Amino acid sequence: MLEDKTKQEYDFADSEYVVVKLLDRLFPDGKKTEEIIESLLTLPWLSPEISTYKIVKAVFDYYGLRKKEAIGNIFDKKARQALNVAAYLLHYLKPCTMTHRTIAAVLGFKSHSMVTRSIRSINHQIATNDDTLDIILEIRKQLVDYIEML
C-alpha cells in the first residue's frame, strides 16, 4: 500500500501519508480496505472507557514526566514532545468529546491553535520518523491493556 507513492507525492497537510503509514503498520499482511475498516470499527482503543486523564497519564508516564513538570511547559524539549503526543492522542482518540479548546485547557496551552500545531507536528514526525509512530503505538498498547483489564 505504502509503495504506491513516495513521500513527496503525499500532501503532509492532509495527513494522507500518515494514515497510509499507520494502516501499513497496523495491518502488515495487506488486508483489503473493507477488512481494515471493519477492524478499525472494533478496536478497543476507540472505547469511551478511556478517560482524558488516562490518555494524558499514559503519555506522561511514557516520557517519565510528572503532571506539574509537563503541563504548559513548552520550553522543555521533552515536555513539549510529551504535550504534542498527548494533544495528538486526545484529538484522535476522543474526537467526539474533545474540541481543540478543551484539549488546550487540559494541557495548559494558551490557545487552541497550539493544539493544531501540535497535531501537525506529530503528523510530520510520523511521516518522516518511524520512532514517533512506534511511541504512539506503544502508548496505544498501554491504553488497550488498561481497557482489557476492566
C-alpha positions in Angstrom: 0.0 0.0 0.0 2.7 2.5 1.0 4.9 1.7 -2.0 2.3 3.1 -4.4 3.5 6.7 -3.8 6.7 8.2 -2.5 6.7 10.6 0.5 7.0 13.6 -1.9 3.8 12.6 -3.7 1.7 12.8 -0.5 0.4 16.1 0.9 1.5 16.2 4.6 -1.1 18.8 5.4 -4.0 16.4 4.9 -2.2 13.5 6.6 -2.9 11.0 3.9 0.7 9.7 4.1 0.4 9.3 7.9 -2.8 7.4 7.6 -1.4 5.1 5.0 1.8 4.5 7.0 -0.2 3.8 10.2 -2.5 1.3 8.3 0.5 -0.4 6.9 2.0 -0.8 10.4 -1.3 -1.9 12.0 -2.2 -4.3 9.2 1.1 -5.6 7.7 -0.5 -8.6 6.0 -2.1 -6.4 3.3 -5.7 -6.7 4.2 -8.4 -5.3 1.9 -9.9 -1.9 2.6 -13.2 -3.5 3.8 -11.3 -5.7 6.3 -9.3 -2.7 7.6 -12.5 -0.6 8.1 -14.2 -3.5 9.9 -11.1 -3.9 12.1 -10.9 -0.2 12.9 -14.5 -0.1 13.9 -13.9 -2.8 16.5 -10.7 -1.6 18.0 -10.9 -1.3 21.8 -8.8 1.9 21.9 -11.7 3.8 20.5 -13.7 2.9 23.6 -15.3 5.7 25.6 -13.9 4.0 28.7 -10.5 5.7 28.0 -10.7 8.9 30.0 -8.8 12.0 29.2 -6.9 11.5 32.4 -5.8 8.0 31.4 -4.5 9.2 28.0 -2.6 12.1 29.4 -1.2 9.9 32.2 -0.1 7.2 29.8 1.8 9.8 27.7 3.5 11.4 30.7 4.4 8.0 32.2 6.0 7.0 28.9 8.1 10.1 28.9 8.9 9.8 32.6 7.3 13.2 33.5 5.0 14.3 36.3 2.0 16.4 35.5 3.5 19.5 37.1 6.6 19.2 35.1 4.8 18.9 31.7 1.5 20.9 31.7 2.1 24.1 29.9 5.9 23.7 29.8 6.5 24.3 26.1 10.2 25.4 26.7 11.5 22.0 27.8 12.0 19.8 24.7 11.0 16.5 26.4 7.9 18.1 28.0 6.9 19.8 24.7 7.1 16.5 22.8 5.0 14.8 25.5 2.4 17.6 25.2 2.4 17.3 21.4 1.8 13.5 21.6 -0.9 14.0 24.3 -2.7 16.5 22.1 -2.4 14.2 19.1 -3.8 11.2 21.0 -6.6 13.3 22.6 -7.6 14.6 19.2 -7.8 11.2 17.6 -8.9 9.0 20.5 -11.6 11.4 21.8 -12.8 13.0 18.6 -16.5 13.4 19.6 -15.8 14.9 23.1 -12.6 16.8 22.9 -12.5 20.1 21.0 -9.2 21.9 20.4 -10.2 24.4 23.1 -10.8 21.6 25.6 -7.5 19.9 24.7 -5.7 23.2 25.1 -7.3 23.7 28.5 -6.4 20.2 29.7 -2.7 20.5 28.6 -2.2 24.1 29.7 -1.8 25.6 26.2 -2.5 29.3 25.8 -4.8 28.8 22.8 -6.5 26.1 20.7 -4.1 27.0 17.8 -1.3 25.4 19.7 -3.2 22.1 19.6 -3.5 22.4 15.9 0.3 23.0 15.7 0.9 20.0 18.0 -1.1 17.7 15.8 0.6 18.9 12.6 4.0 18.5 14.3 3.2 14.9 15.2 1.8 14.1 11.8 5.0 15.4 10.2 7.2 13.4 12.7 5.2 10.2 11.9 5.7 10.8 8.2 9.4 11.4 8.5 10.4 9.3 11.5 9.3 5.8 12.4 10.3 6.3 16.1 7.4 8.7 16.7 4.9 6.2 15.3 6.4 3.5 17.5 5.9 5.7 20.5 2.3 6.4 19.7 1.7 2.7 19.1 3.3 1.8 22.4 1.2 4.3 24.3 -1.9 3.0 22.4 -0.9 -0.6 23.5 -0.8 0.5 27.1 -4.3 2.0 26.8 -5.6 -1.2 25.2 -4.1 -3.2 28.0 -5.8 -0.9 30.5 -9.2 -1.4 28.9 -8.8 -5.2 28.7 -8.1 -5.2 32.5 -11.6 -3.6 33.1 
